[in-house]
Structure formats: C-alpha cells, structure tokens
Amino acid sequence: MDVHPNKQKLVGRAIDLFQEVQNLTPGKDLEARLNAEYGPGTPIYDDLCSYIRQGIENDEGWVATDELDGPKYRRSVVCRPSAETRFFSITTVYMASDEVYAGQYHQHPYGEINCVVQIDKTAELKGMNGWQGAGWTSPGPGTHHYPEVRRGRLVALFFLPAGRISYEATPEMPQPLAI
C-alpha cells in the first residue's frame, strides 16, 4: 500500500472538497462555482496544487507515473471510488506541450471535475467552456472530448463520480444538450 505523506494529504484535502460538492452535478454551473469559491488563493485549491507540485518536483512516484504517450502524457489513479471519497475517484494526468497537444478521446458518463494544477504558469487545459489556466473545469454528464494542453506543463487532477470514464465515444458523436 502506498502511504506517501503528500498523497495521503491530497486525498484528505480532496475529501474536504467532496463534502462540499457531493450533491452537485458537474457542468458549467459547477465549474463557475468552483472557480468562484474554490479557485486560486483559496485553502483547498492551494493545498491540492501544493501536494501535486511537491509530488512532481520531488519525483515522489505517485503523480502521473504511467506513460500514455511518452513522458509528455502520463496518468496515475490516486484512489478508486469509496464511501470515504463520496464515491469519487481521484486521478492525476500530466500533460506538457508548448503547442496544443491532445490526449486520449474519452467520455464522462457522470461528468468530471478537474483541478488545473499549473507546473508552468502559462499552461492551460481546454475544458468544455474553453481554455483554463489555474482553476477548475467541470465537463457535464455525457460530454466527450480530447484532453488538450497548451503553453507548458500542468497536471489535471480529476475527480470522477463513481469513477466512471468511457473510451468508446468518438468525436463525431453529438454532445449532450447541456454541456
């Protein structure tokens, strides 16, 4: 069992967030709320970012360790859904590119919450509502996309309700009415 202190702290802080959002549905309204109430400069956001950055900078071996497309695109499951995490899974995805880089196309059956952790202050993650630097994205249920990064390195710290993600969607499929 991995008992790295920063990993444990990250899970504990994520649980604090889950207590706040457990009954809310991912989507543009939740994204706006997260950015307004839990964005950069707030204790939860700053702590989550700090633990991820320490994990990357110190090569602690738990942040985005599994290569998907070489060292520029990596992922690690931090924890699976459980009663303790209000049935959210926690995953880290490291992406790096000076230009736009797209990862694996996927769908969010129940939506997704992403904490954008900038390693480089210029890095941005593309959400359903456009490019996001430091802060949050929250694709709604049924949405699908390529995860995209530009202008540097970041970690998408993402939380999936019930741990649900699908790799069966294709780009030509219509998006749900409410994104």
The 8 nearest C-alpha neighbors of each residue, nearest first, counted from 0:
[[1, 2, 3, 78, 7, 77, 6, 61],
 [2, 0, 3, 61, 6, 7, 4, 77],
 [3, 1, 4, 0, 7, 6, 5, 61],
 [2, 4, 6, 5, 1, 7, 59, 61],
 [5, 3, 7, 6, 2, 8, 9, 1],
 [6, 4, 8, 7, 50, 3, 9, 54],
 [5, 7, 9, 3, 8, 4, 10, 50],
 [6, 8, 4, 10, 5, 9, 11, 3],
 [9, 7, 5, 11, 6, 10, 12, 4],
 [8, 10, 6, 12, 11, 7, 47, 50],
 [9, 11, 13, 7, 12, 8, 14, 6],
 [12, 10, 8, 14, 9, 13, 7, 15],
 [11, 13, 15, 9, 14, 10, 8, 43],
 [12, 14, 10, 16, 15, 11, 9, 17],
 [15, 13, 17, 11, 12, 16, 84, 10],
 [16, 14, 12, 13, 18, 17, 11, 19],
 [17, 15, 13, 19, 14, 18, 20, 12],
 [18, 16, 14, 20, 21, 19, 15, 13],
 [17, 19, 15, 16, 21, 20, 14, 85],
 [18, 20, 16, 17, 21, 15, 22, 23],
 [21, 19, 17, 23, 22, 18, 16, 24],
 [20, 22, 17, 18, 23, 19, 85, 24],
 [21, 23, 20, 24, 19, 18, 17, 85],
 [24, 22, 20, 21, 25, 29, 19, 26],
 [23, 25, 26, 22, 29, 139, 110, 140],
 [24, 26, 139, 110, 137, 29, 111, 138],
 [27, 25, 139, 138, 137, 29, 28, 178],
 [26, 28, 30, 29, 31, 137, 178, 138],
 [29, 27, 31, 30, 26, 32, 25, 24],
 [28, 30, 32, 31, 26, 27, 25, 33],
 [31, 29, 27, 137, 33, 28, 136, 32],
 [32, 30, 28, 34, 29, 33, 35, 27],
 [33, 31, 29, 35, 34, 30, 36, 28],
 [34, 32, 37, 30, 36, 35, 31, 29],
 [33, 35, 38, 31, 32, 37, 134, 135],
 [36, 34, 32, 33, 38, 37, 31, 30],
 [35, 37, 33, 32, 34, 38, 41, 31],
 [38, 36, 33, 41, 34, 44, 35, 43],
 [39, 37, 34, 134, 44, 41, 35, 36],
 [40, 38, 41, 44, 134, 45, 133, 37],
 [39, 41, 45, 38, 42, 44, 37, 43],
 [40, 42, 39, 44, 37, 43, 38, 45],
 [41, 43, 45, 44, 46, 40, 37, 39],
 [44, 42, 46, 45, 41, 47, 12, 37],
 [45, 43, 47, 46, 41, 42, 38, 37],
 [44, 46, 48, 42, 47, 43, 41, 49],
 [45, 47, 49, 43, 48, 44, 42, 50],
 [48, 46, 44, 50, 49, 45, 9, 43],
 [49, 47, 45, 51, 46, 116, 50, 52],
 [48, 50, 46, 52, 51, 47, 45, 53],
 [49, 51, 53, 47, 5, 52, 48, 9],
 [52, 50, 54, 48, 53, 49, 55, 47],
 [51, 53, 55, 49, 54, 50, 56, 48],
 [54, 52, 56, 50, 51, 55, 57, 49],
 [53, 55, 59, 51, 52, 57, 58, 56],
 [56, 54, 58, 52, 53, 57, 51, 62],
 [57, 55, 53, 58, 54, 52, 59, 51],
 [56, 58, 59, 54, 55, 53, 52, 60],
 [59, 57, 55, 60, 56, 54, 53, 62],
 [58, 60, 54, 57, 61, 55, 62, 53],
 [59, 61, 58, 62, 64, 54, 55, 63],
 [60, 62, 59, 64, 63, 54, 75, 6],
 [61, 63, 64, 54, 91, 60, 75, 55],
 [64, 62, 74, 75, 73, 91, 92, 93],
 [63, 65, 75, 62, 74, 73, 61, 66],
 [66, 64, 73, 74, 63, 75, 67, 72],
 [67, 65, 73, 69, 68, 70, 72, 64],
 [66, 68, 73, 72, 69, 65, 74, 70],
 [69, 67, 72, 66, 71, 70, 73, 102],
 [68, 70, 66, 71, 67, 72, 73, 65],
 [69, 71, 72, 66, 73, 68, 67, 94],
 [70, 72, 95, 94, 69, 68, 73, 93],
 [73, 71, 94, 68, 93, 67, 70, 69],
 [74, 72, 66, 63, 93, 65, 67, 92],
 [73, 75, 63, 92, 65, 91, 64, 93],
 [76, 74, 63, 91, 64, 90, 65, 77],
 [75, 77, 90, 78, 89, 91, 74, 79],
 [78, 76, 90, 89, 75, 91, 79, 61],
 [79, 77, 89, 76, 88, 80, 90, 10],
 [78, 80, 88, 81, 89, 162, 77, 76],
 [81, 79, 86, 88, 87, 162, 161, 84],
 [82, 80, 86, 83, 84, 85, 79, 87],
 [81, 83, 85, 84, 86, 80, 87, 79],
 [82, 84, 81, 85, 86, 14, 80, 87],
 [85, 83, 86, 81, 82, 87, 14, 80],
 [86, 84, 82, 83, 87, 81, 17, 21],
 [87, 85, 80, 81, 161, 84, 82, 160],
 [86, 88, 160, 80, 159, 161, 84, 85],
 [87, 89, 80, 79, 162, 159, 158, 78],
 [90, 88, 158, 78, 77, 157, 76, 79],
 [91, 89, 76, 77, 157, 75, 156, 158],
 [90, 92, 156, 63, 75, 74, 155, 62],
 [93, 91, 74, 155, 154, 63, 73, 94],
 [92, 94, 154, 73, 72, 63, 153, 74],
 [95, 93, 72, 71, 153, 152, 154, 148],
 [94, 96, 152, 71, 151, 153, 148, 72],
 [97, 95, 151, 98, 149, 100, 150, 99],
 [96, 98, 150, 151, 149, 99, 95, 152],
 [99, 97, 149, 96, 150, 100, 148, 151],
 [100, 98, 149, 148, 96, 147, 101, 97],
 [99, 101, 148, 147, 96, 98, 149, 102],
 [102, 100, 147, 146, 145, 99, 148, 103],
 [101, 103, 146, 145, 147, 104, 100, 72],
 [104, 102, 145, 105, 146, 101, 166, 144],
 [103, 105, 145, 144, 102, 166, 146, 169],
 [106, 104, 166, 143, 165, 144, 168, 103],
 [105, 107, 143, 165, 142, 168, 164, 108],
 [106, 108, 110, 164, 141, 109, 142, 140],
 [109, 107, 141, 140, 110, 106, 163, 164],
 [110, 108, 140, 107, 160, 141, 163, 111],
 [111, 109, 140, 139, 107, 25, 138, 108],
 [110, 112, 159, 138, 137, 158, 25, 107],
 [111, 113, 137, 158, 157, 136, 25, 159],
 [114, 112, 157, 136, 135, 156, 155, 137],
 [113, 115, 135, 156, 155, 134, 116, 157],
 [116, 114, 155, 134, 133, 135, 113, 117],
 [117, 115, 154, 48, 153, 114, 155, 133],
 [118, 116, 153, 119, 120, 122, 133, 115],
 [117, 119, 153, 152, 120, 116, 52, 154],
 [118, 120, 117, 152, 121, 122, 151, 153],
 [121, 119, 117, 122, 118, 132, 151, 133],
 [120, 122, 119, 150, 151, 123, 132, 117],
 [123, 121, 151, 150, 119, 152, 120, 149],
 [122, 124, 132, 131, 149, 148, 130, 150],
 [125, 123, 148, 131, 130, 147, 126, 132],
 [126, 124, 130, 147, 129, 131, 148, 123],
 [125, 127, 129, 128, 136, 130, 124, 138],
 [126, 128, 129, 138, 125, 178, 136, 137],
 [129, 127, 126, 130, 27, 125, 136, 138],
 [130, 128, 126, 125, 127, 131, 124, 136],
 [129, 131, 125, 124, 123, 126, 132, 128],
 [132, 130, 123, 124, 125, 133, 129, 134],
 [131, 133, 123, 122, 134, 124, 115, 130],
 [134, 132, 115, 117, 116, 131, 39, 135],
 [135, 133, 38, 115, 34, 39, 114, 132],
 [136, 134, 114, 113, 115, 34, 30, 33],
 [135, 137, 113, 30, 126, 112, 138, 114],
 [136, 138, 112, 30, 26, 111, 25, 113],
 [137, 139, 26, 111, 110, 127, 25, 142],
 [138, 140, 26, 110, 25, 178, 142, 137],
 [141, 139, 110, 109, 108, 142, 107, 25],
 [140, 142, 108, 107, 175, 106, 139, 109],
 [143, 141, 107, 140, 106, 174, 139, 138],
 [142, 144, 106, 105, 107, 141, 168, 174],
 [145, 143, 104, 105, 146, 106, 170, 142],
 [144, 146, 104, 101, 102, 103, 147, 105],
 [147, 145, 102, 101, 144, 125, 103, 148],
 [148, 146, 101, 125, 100, 124, 145, 102],
 [149, 147, 124, 100, 123, 99, 125, 94],
 [148, 150, 99, 98, 123, 96, 97, 122],
 [151, 149, 97, 122, 121, 98, 96, 123],
 [152, 150, 122, 97, 96, 95, 119, 149],
 [151, 153, 95, 118, 119, 122, 94, 96],
 [154, 152, 117, 118, 116, 94, 93, 122],
 [155, 153, 93, 116, 92, 156, 115, 94],
 [154, 156, 115, 92, 157, 91, 114, 113],
 [157, 155, 91, 114, 113, 90, 154, 115],
 [158, 156, 113, 90, 112, 155, 89, 114],
 [157, 159, 89, 112, 88, 87, 111, 113],
 [158, 160, 162, 111, 87, 88, 163, 161],
 [159, 161, 87, 162, 109, 86, 163, 158],
 [162, 160, 86, 87, 163, 80, 159, 88],
 [161, 163, 159, 88, 160, 80, 87, 164],
 [164, 162, 161, 159, 108, 160, 109, 107],
 [165, 163, 107, 106, 108, 162, 166, 105],
 [166, 164, 106, 167, 105, 107, 163, 168],
 [165, 167, 105, 168, 106, 104, 164, 103],
 [166, 168, 165, 169, 105, 106, 104, 164],
 [169, 167, 166, 106, 105, 143, 170, 172],
 [168, 170, 171, 172, 167, 104, 105, 143],
 [171, 169, 172, 168, 144, 143, 104, 173],
 [170, 172, 169, 173, 168, 174, 143, 144],
 [171, 173, 170, 169, 174, 168, 143, 175],
 [174, 172, 171, 175, 170, 176, 142, 143],
 [173, 175, 142, 176, 172, 143, 141, 178],
 [176, 174, 177, 141, 178, 142, 173, 140],
 [175, 177, 178, 174, 173, 142, 141, 139],
 [178, 176, 175, 139, 26, 174, 140, 27],
 [177, 139, 26, 175, 176, 142, 138, 27]]
